Amino acid sequence: QVQLVESGGGLVQPGGSLRLSCAASGFSLDSYAIGWWRQAPGKEREGVSCINNPWSVGGQASYYTDSVKGRFTISRDNSQNTVYLQMDNLSPEDTGIYYCATDQTGYCSHQWYNGWGFGTWGRGTQVTVTA
């Protein structure tokens, strides 16, 4: 069964850190671009970060929405078939359900944040940042 499973979410105080994992089963992640999105209650889904596959032209480029630049880091470990999202200096505005998804082209398009072209999605992991 082809699926993505997110984990690592939880409750954290402002300024704290979490590391989310996106693990694949039933297929290998190494040829895909992987993105992370989040959705807060009452808000639209927001693209957070995206990483190209390791063999893409220009290397394994990564992209971030402006609000997380300098605080979040996306990485991948193909040996573990997992992509990570390290989140530091968290704020209440980072609260939401975080989802990962795959793009079979292997590239994060210039509009990756819309989620277009991302075919397999996980069910999400809840992140709550509160004092």
C-alpha positions in Angstrom: 0.0 0.0 0.0 1.4 3.4 -1.1 1.2 5.9 1.7 2.8 8.7 3.5 2.7 9.0 7.3 3.5 12.2 9.2 4.7 12.1 12.8 6.5 14.3 15.3 3.8 16.8 16.0 2.8 17.8 19.5 2.3 20.5 22.0 5.1 23.0 22.5 5.7 26.3 24.0 6.6 29.4 22.0 10.3 29.4 21.2 10.4 25.6 21.2 11.3 23.1 18.5 9.8 20.1 16.9 11.0 17.8 14.1 8.3 16.4 11.8 8.9 13.2 9.8 7.2 12.2 6.6 7.8 8.5 6.1 6.9 6.6 2.9 5.8 3.0 2.6 5.0 1.0 -0.5 7.3 3.2 -2.7 10.6 4.9 -2.6 10.7 8.7 -2.0 14.1 9.3 -3.6 12.9 10.3 -7.0 10.1 12.7 -5.8 10.0 16.2 -4.7 8.4 16.5 -1.2 6.5 19.3 0.2 5.0 20.3 3.5 1.8 22.2 4.0 -0.1 23.3 7.1 -3.7 24.2 7.8 -4.8 26.2 10.8 -8.4 26.1 12.0 -10.5 28.3 9.9 -7.7 29.0 7.4 -6.7 27.8 4.0 -3.9 25.3 3.5 -0.5 27.0 3.3 2.6 25.7 1.6 5.5 25.6 4.1 8.4 24.1 2.4 9.5 21.9 -0.5 12.6 20.0 -1.5 13.7 18.7 -4.9 14.9 15.2 -5.4 18.6 14.6 -5.0 19.3 14.3 -8.7 17.5 17.4 -9.9 19.4 19.9 -12.0 21.0 22.4 -9.6 21.0 19.9 -6.8 18.6 19.2 -3.9 17.2 22.7 -3.7 14.7 23.6 -1.0 12.1 26.3 -0.7 10.3 28.0 2.1 7.4 30.3 2.6 8.6 33.7 3.9 7.1 33.3 7.4 9.3 30.2 8.2 12.5 31.2 6.5 15.4 31.0 9.0 13.3 28.9 11.4 12.4 25.8 9.5 14.7 23.4 7.7 13.6 20.7 5.3 15.8 17.7 4.7 15.6 14.2 3.4 17.2 10.8 4.3 16.6 8.5 1.3 18.2 5.6 3.3 15.3 6.0 5.7 12.8 6.8 3.0 11.9 9.8 5.1 11.7 13.6 4.8 12.0 15.8 7.8 10.9 19.3 8.8 12.9 20.8 11.6 11.0 23.6 13.2 12.7 26.0 15.6 11.7 29.1 17.4 8.0 28.1 17.0 5.3 30.7 17.5 1.5 30.3 18.0 1.1 31.2 14.3 2.7 27.9 13.4 -0.1 26.0 14.9 -2.0 23.7 12.5 -2.1 20.3 11.0 1.0 19.6 8.9 0.8 17.5 5.8 3.5 16.1 3.5 3.0 15.2 -0.2 4.9 13.9 -3.2 5.5 15.4 -6.7 6.6 12.8 -9.2 8.3 15.3 -11.4 11.0 15.5 -8.7 11.0 19.3 -8.8 9.3 21.9 -6.7 7.6 24.1 -9.3 7.7 27.8 -8.9 4.1 27.5 -7.6 4.7 24.5 -5.4 3.0 26.1 -2.5 -0.4 25.7 -4.2 0.0 21.9 -4.0 -0.7 21.4 -7.7 0.9 18.3 -9.0 1.4 16.7 -5.6 -0.3 13.3 -5.9 0.1 11.4 -2.6 -0.7 13.1 0.6 -0.4 12.0 4.2 -3.1 12.4 6.8 -1.2 15.0 8.8 0.2 15.6 12.3 -1.0 18.2 14.7 1.3 20.9 15.9 0.1 23.2 18.7 2.2 26.1 19.9 0.9 27.7 23.1 2.0 29.0 26.3 
